[in-house]
Amino acid sequence: YMLPEMCDTYKQSVLDNGGNATTEPNWIDGNGDPLVDLSNWYDFINNQNVPKRVLVTDDSRLLDGDTGASRPNLFLKPFTKPDGSKSAWAIMAYEETKGVGAGPPYGAGEQEQPDDDEESGGGDDRYFPDNGKNVIYHSFEYTNPDNVSAGNIVNLPESDADGSPVYLYEVERDDNGVPLRDDNDDFIPLLDENNELVHILDFQGNEQLAYENARRPRFIIQGKSAIGDLGRTVMVVLYKEGQEGSGRQSDIMMRRFVVPGGQTGNPYRFSNLVCDAWATADDGTEVCVDGCQNMSSVTPLETWVNPDAEPDSKGDNTKVVCWEQIEENLNDKSDTNPYDDARAHRGAIRGDFVLMGYSYTPNWASARNAHDKYDFHVRRSFDGGVNWTTDPDGNGTTHVDTFKVYEEGETDDEETDNGREKYT
């Protein structure tokens, strides 16, 4: 959107001979003609109370520099054109910071960061409306790439029980701008005079969808000629998703790319990503709210609370000691089970057979301190990822119920640990 000549003109206009910034850039070329339509620019005051002017792209995005992308995954899948020449489809995904929401008021809740040697992971009291990242996807013929494209978000927006999308909202604050919390240590939503949530709007006045923190996309991919008849799955994308920030507990989510019968052209196009339910967003666009599977979530059957935990320790000191993984866990949201964590997702696909694996611990908080471990789990599908089974012939087996059991004779006092019976 900004040609090199425009960038040079901008630099010349905002910097004088001494390198000092001038007040207004000169958007007129040597012939007196405008270089850019200033109606495509947006003026605002940022959180540091500084006036800013940023470009609005043709697809109505604000190029305010608030986002950053990392960890791209790129594949090139060759194909033959109708004229016999060779080319390739580019398939790419990366994690990108969200860059949405107005952020905290200037100076709100600022305080000195604690010394890591004294209190690791302390943080401050500032409230950010939507921290984290989204997984962004592109696919195109590699000789004809997208130009200044925002891509498409693979991870789904948060939704209510009725399937309607959830939007970012403001919270109640004290006189210093620090967010208030309830008795459960949760932020208190700010309500208007009609007792409705005060939503955080974008620069166009539209409500902004709320997303969880999604990152580290991985592809399990095959050529169109290899797809099976049951699922017609040409590719699946795996990614980590959780409610909190970097390094926190998360689940492995999966979405499928399915090629309709008779379709020609790019089989990896975003429209081939399976969606099971749609909802209408505030701006009138249709948004997918159901279409992923949670590959790593389990159902805790029994937990144990450490009676000797320090009173000021982080978390609730709950440890999962017995759990199972059933078919219904595929529909779990990332916060359904708040204790576990999964990572290192990989896999392979050939026809309708999909193999995927991941490292998993039922107790993220304990594992980070070497008080629990990560095991590597493998899952298989024989219909392109529609269902996940352990037996290709069915026979009533759909999932392995994995759980911890008592060992015989491990109920004596010498076989107990802090008052609980040991498990294996």
C-alpha positions in Angstrom: 0.0 0.0 0.0 3.0 2.3 0.4 5.3 2.4 -2.6 9.0 3.1 -2.0 8.6 6.6 -3.5 5.8 7.3 -0.9 8.0 6.1 1.9 10.9 8.4 0.8 8.6 11.4 0.5 7.2 10.7 3.9 10.6 10.5 5.5 11.6 13.8 3.7 8.5 15.5 4.9 8.6 14.5 8.6 12.3 15.0 9.1 14.0 18.3 8.7 17.8 18.7 7.9 18.6 18.3 11.5 16.7 15.1 11.7 13.8 16.6 13.8 10.3 15.6 13.1 8.0 18.1 11.4 4.3 18.4 12.1 2.7 17.2 8.9 4.0 14.8 6.2 3.9 16.1 2.6 1.8 13.7 0.5 2.2 15.7 -2.7 4.6 14.6 -5.5 6.8 16.9 -7.6 3.9 17.7 -9.9 1.6 18.9 -7.1 -0.6 15.8 -7.3 -1.6 13.9 -4.1 0.3 10.7 -3.5 -2.4 9.1 -1.4 -6.1 9.7 -0.5 -6.0 11.0 3.1 -9.6 9.8 3.5 -8.0 6.3 3.9 -6.2 7.4 7.1 -7.5 7.2 10.6 -6.5 9.8 13.3 -6.7 8.9 17.0 -5.1 9.4 20.4 -3.2 6.3 21.7 -2.9 5.1 25.2 0.1 7.2 25.8 -2.0 10.3 24.9 -0.1 10.8 21.7 -1.9 11.7 18.4 -1.5 9.1 15.7 -2.4 8.9 12.0 -2.4 5.4 10.5 -3.5 3.9 7.2 -6.8 2.0 6.7 -6.3 -0.8 4.1 -8.7 -1.6 1.3 -10.1 -4.5 3.3 -10.8 -2.1 6.3 -7.8 -3.0 8.5 -6.0 -0.5 10.6 -2.2 -0.7 10.0 -1.3 0.6 13.4 1.7 -1.7 14.0 0.1 -3.4 17.0 0.5 -7.0 15.7 3.5 -9.2 15.2 3.7 -12.7 13.6 6.1 -15.6 14.3 6.7 -19.3 13.9 5.4 -19.7 10.3 4.8 -23.2 8.8 5.1 -23.3 5.0 4.4 -26.2 2.6 4.6 -26.3 -1.2 2.5 -29.0 -2.9 3.3 -29.4 -6.6 0.5 -29.8 -9.2 0.2 -29.9 -13.0 -1.7 -27.1 -14.8 -4.1 -27.9 -17.6 -1.5 -26.9 -20.1 1.0 -29.4 -18.7 3.2 -26.9 -16.9 4.2 -27.4 -13.3 3.4 -25.2 -10.3 2.7 -25.5 -6.6 0.2 -24.5 -4.0 1.6 -22.6 -1.0 0.1 -23.5 2.3 1.1 -21.3 5.2 0.1 -20.6 8.8 1.6 -18.6 11.6 0.8 -17.2 15.0 0.0 -13.5 15.2 -0.6 -11.2 18.2 -4.1 -10.0 18.3 -3.5 -6.3 18.6 -7.2 -5.6 19.4 -8.9 -3.6 22.1 -8.1 -0.2 23.5 -5.9 -1.6 26.2 -5.7 -0.2 29.7 -6.0 3.5 30.3 -2.7 5.3 30.4 -0.9 4.5 33.6 -3.7 2.2 34.9 -2.5 -0.2 37.5 1.2 0.3 36.7 3.5 -0.9 39.4 7.1 -2.1 39.7 7.7 -5.6 38.5 8.7 -8.0 41.3 12.2 -9.4 41.5 12.1 -12.9 39.9 14.5 -14.1 42.6 11.9 -13.2 45.3 8.6 -13.8 43.5 8.7 -15.5 40.2 5.9 -14.7 37.8 4.3 -11.9 39.8 3.1 -9.5 37.0 1.0 -6.4 37.6 -2.7 -5.5 37.9 -3.2 -4.0 34.5 -6.1 -5.4 32.4 -5.7 -6.2 28.7 -8.9 -7.0 27.0 -7.6 -9.7 24.7 -4.0 -10.8 25.2 -2.6 -13.7 23.2 -2.4 -14.8 19.5 -4.5 -16.1 16.7 -3.5 -18.7 14.1 -3.6 -17.1 10.7 -3.8 -19.1 7.4 -3.0 -18.4 3.8 -3.0 -20.6 0.7 -2.3 -19.5 -2.9 -0.4 -20.5 -6.0 3.1 -19.7 -5.1 3.7 -17.6 -8.3 0.6 -15.5 -7.4 0.8 -14.7 -3.6 -1.6 -12.7 -1.5 -0.9 -9.0 -1.5 -1.0 -7.3 1.9 -3.6 -9.8 3.1 -4.7 -10.3 6.7 -5.2 -14.0 6.0 -7.9 -16.0 7.8 -8.2 -16.9 11.4 -8.2 -20.7 11.9 -9.0 -20.9 15.6 -12.7 -20.3 16.5 -14.1 -17.3 18.4 -15.4 -18.0 21.9 -19.1 -18.8 22.0 -21.9 -19.0 24.5 -23.9 -22.1 25.3 -26.4 -21.2 22.6 -23.6 -20.9 20.0 -23.7 -17.1 19.7 -20.2 -15.5 19.5 -18.7 -13.7 22.6 -17.4 -10.1 22.3 -14.7 -8.2 24.2 -16.1 -6.2 27.1 -14.8 -3.6 29.5 -14.4 -4.3 33.3 -15.1 -2.2 36.4 -12.1 -0.2 37.7 -11.3 1.9 40.7 -10.4 5.6 40.6 -6.9 4.8 39.6 -8.0 2.7 36.6 -7.1 -0.7 38.3 -9.6 -3.4 37.5 -11.8 -4.7 40.3 -12.2 -8.3 41.1 -15.0 -10.4 42.7 -14.7 -12.9 45.5 -13.5 -15.5 43.0 -10.7 -13.2 41.8 -12.5 -12.7 38.4 -12.8 -9.4 36.7 -16.2 -7.7 37.2 -17.8 -6.8 33.8 -18.8 -3.2 33.3 -22.5 -2.8 32.7 -24.3 0.2 31.2 -27.6 1.8 32.3 -29.5 -1.0 30.6 -27.6 -3.6 32.6 -25.8 -4.8 29.5 -22.1 -5.4 28.9 -20.1 -2.4 27.8 -18.3 -3.8 24.7 -14.9 -2.7 23.4 -15.4 -1.4 19.9 -12.9 -1.3 17.0 -12.1 2.0 15.1 -15.2 1.5 13.0 -17.5 1.1 16.0 -18.0 -2.6 15.6 -17.9 -5.1 18.5 -14.8 -7.2 18.5 -15.0 -11.0 18.7 -13.2 -12.6 21.7 -10.7 -15.4 20.9 -8.7 -17.7 23.2 -4.9 -17.8 22.9 -4.0 -20.0 19.9 -0.5 -20.7 18.6 2.0 -23.1 17.1 0.1 -24.3 14.0 1.2 -27.6 12.4 0.0 -29.2 9.2 -0.7 -32.9 8.5 -1.0 -32.8 4.7 -1.4 -35.0 1.6 -2.0 -34.5 -2.1 -5.5 -34.3 -3.5 -4.9 -37.5 -5.5 -4.3 -39.4 -2.2 -7.5 -38.4 -0.3 -9.8 -41.2 0.9 -13.4 -41.7 0.0 -14.7 -41.6 3.6 -13.5 -38.3 4.8 -12.2 -36.6 1.6 -9.7 -35.0 4.0 -6.7 -33.4 2.2 -5.2 -31.8 5.3 -5.7 -31.2 9.0 -4.2 -28.3 11.0 -3.2 -28.8 14.6 -2.6 -25.9 17.1 -2.4 -25.2 20.8 -5.2 -23.3 22.4 -5.8 -22.0 25.9 -7.3 -19.1 27.8 -4.1 -17.7 29.3 -0.7 -16.5 28.0 2.6 -17.8 26.8 3.7 -21.1 28.4 0.4 -21.7 30.1 -1.7 -24.8 30.0 -3.4 -25.5 26.7 -5.1 -28.2 24.6 -4.3 -29.5 21.1 -7.1 -28.5 18.7 -7.6 -29.9 15.2 -9.5 -28.7 12.1 -10.0 -30.5 8.8 -9.7 -29.4 5.2 -12.2 -31.4 3.1 -12.3 -31.3 -0.8 -15.9 -31.5 -2.1 -16.5 -33.9 -5.0 -15.8 -32.4 -8.4 -13.9 -29.4 -7.1 -11.0 -28.1 -9.1 -8.4 -25.6 -8.3 -6.6 -25.2 -4.9 -7.7 -28.0 -2.6 -6.1 -26.2 0.4 -8.3 -23.0 0.0 -9.6 -21.7 3.3 -13.2 -22.3 2.3 -12.5 -26.1 2.4 -12.0 -25.8 6.2 -14.9 -27.7 7.8 -17.4 -25.6 9.8 -20.3 -27.3 11.7 -22.1 -24.1 12.8 -22.3 -20.5 11.8 -23.4 -17.3 13.6 -24.0 -13.8 12.5 -21.4 -11.3 14.0 -22.2 -7.7 15.0 -21.0 -6.4 11.7 -23.2 -8.7 9.7 -20.6 -11.2 8.6 -21.0 -14.9 9.1 -18.6 -16.4 11.7 -17.8 -20.1 12.2 -18.4 -21.0 15.9 -18.1 -24.8 15.7 -15.7 -26.9 13.6 -12.7 -28.0 15.7 -12.0 -31.1 17.7 -10.1 -31.1 21.1 -7.6 -33.9 20.6 -6.0 -33.8 24.1 -8.7 -33.0 26.7 -9.7 -35.6 29.3 -12.3 -35.9 32.1 -10.8 -35.9 35.6 -12.4 -38.6 37.7 -10.7 -38.0 41.0 -8.5 -35.2 42.3 -6.3 -34.7 45.4 -5.6 -31.5 47.2 -2.2 -31.2 48.9 -2.9 -30.6 52.6 0.7 -29.4 53.1 0.6 -26.7 50.5 1.9 -23.3 51.4 -1.0 -20.8 52.0 0.3 -18.3 49.5 1.2 -20.8 46.8 -0.2 -20.2 43.3 -3.2 -22.1 42.1 -5.6 -24.3 44.2 -3.0 -27.1 44.7 -5.3 -29.6 43.1 -3.8 -32.7 41.4 -5.6 -35.0 39.0 -4.9 -38.6 40.0 -7.6 -40.4 38.0 -8.9 -39.5 34.5 -10.4 -40.9 31.4 -10.6 -39.9 27.7 -13.9 -40.5 26.0 -15.5 -39.5 22.7 -17.3 -36.5 24.3 -13.9 -34.9 25.1 -13.5 -34.1 21.4 -16.1 -31.3 22.0 -14.4 -29.8 25.1 -13.4 -26.2 25.1 -9.8 -25.5 26.3 -11.0 -24.5 29.7 -13.2 -27.5 30.3 -10.3 -29.2 32.1 -8.2 -26.5 33.7 -5.5 -28.8 35.0 -3.9 -30.5 32.0 -1.5 -29.4 29.3 -0.5 -30.8 25.8 2.2 -29.8 23.4 4.6 -31.2 20.7 1.7 -32.1 18.2 2.7 -33.9 15.1 1.2 -36.4 12.7 0.8 -38.1 9.3 -2.0 -38.7 6.8 -2.5 -41.2 4.0 -5.9 -41.6 2.4 -8.4 -41.8 5.2 -5.8 -42.9 7.8 -4.7 -40.1 10.1 -2.1 -40.6 12.8 -1.4 -37.8 15.3 0.5 -37.6 18.6 1.2 -35.1 21.3 2.9 -34.9 24.7 0.5 -34.7 27.6 0.4 -34.2 31.4 -2.8 -34.3 33.5 -1.2 -31.8 35.9 0.4 -28.8 34.3 1.1 -27.0 37.5 2.9 -30.0 39.0 4.8 -30.9 35.8 6.4 -27.5 35.5 8.0 -28.1 38.9 9.0 -31.7 38.0 6.3 -33.1 40.2 4.5 -34.8 37.3 5.6 -35.9 33.8 4.7 -35.7 30.2 3.8 -38.9 28.3 3.5 -39.1 24.5 0.0 -40.1 23.3 -1.0 -41.4 19.9 -4.5 -41.2 18.3 -5.7 -42.8 15.1 -8.6 -42.1 12.7 -9.7 -44.4 9.8 -12.1 -42.0 8.2 -10.1 -38.8 7.6 -10.4 -37.4 11.2 -14.1 -37.5 11.4 -13.9 -40.1 14.2 -11.0 -41.3 16.3 -10.9 -44.9 17.2 -8.5 -47.7 18.3 -10.0 -50.4 16.1 -10.3 -50.0 12.3 -13.1 -52.6 12.2 -15.1 -50.8 14.9 -16.2 -53.7 17.3 -17.7 -51.1 19.6 -14.3 -49.6 20.6 -14.1 -45.9 20.0 -11.6 -44.7 22.6 -9.3 -46.0 25.2 -10.3 -45.0 28.7 -7.0 -44.3 30.3 -7.0 -43.9 34.1 -4.9 -44.5 37.2 -5.7 -47.4 39.5 -4.7 -48.6 43.0 -1.9 -51.2 43.1 -2.7 -54.2 45.3 -1.5 -53.7 48.9 -0.8 -49.9 48.5 -3.2 -48.8 51.2 -1.0 -49.3 54.3 0.4 -46.3 56.1 3.9 -46.8 54.8 2.5 -46.7 51.3 0.7 -43.4 51.7 2.0 -40.0 50.7 0.8 -37.0 52.7 -2.3 -38.8 53.8 -3.5 -40.0 50.3 -3.2 -43.4 48.8 -0.7 -43.8 46.1 -1.7 -44.4 42.5 0.0 -46.0 39.6 
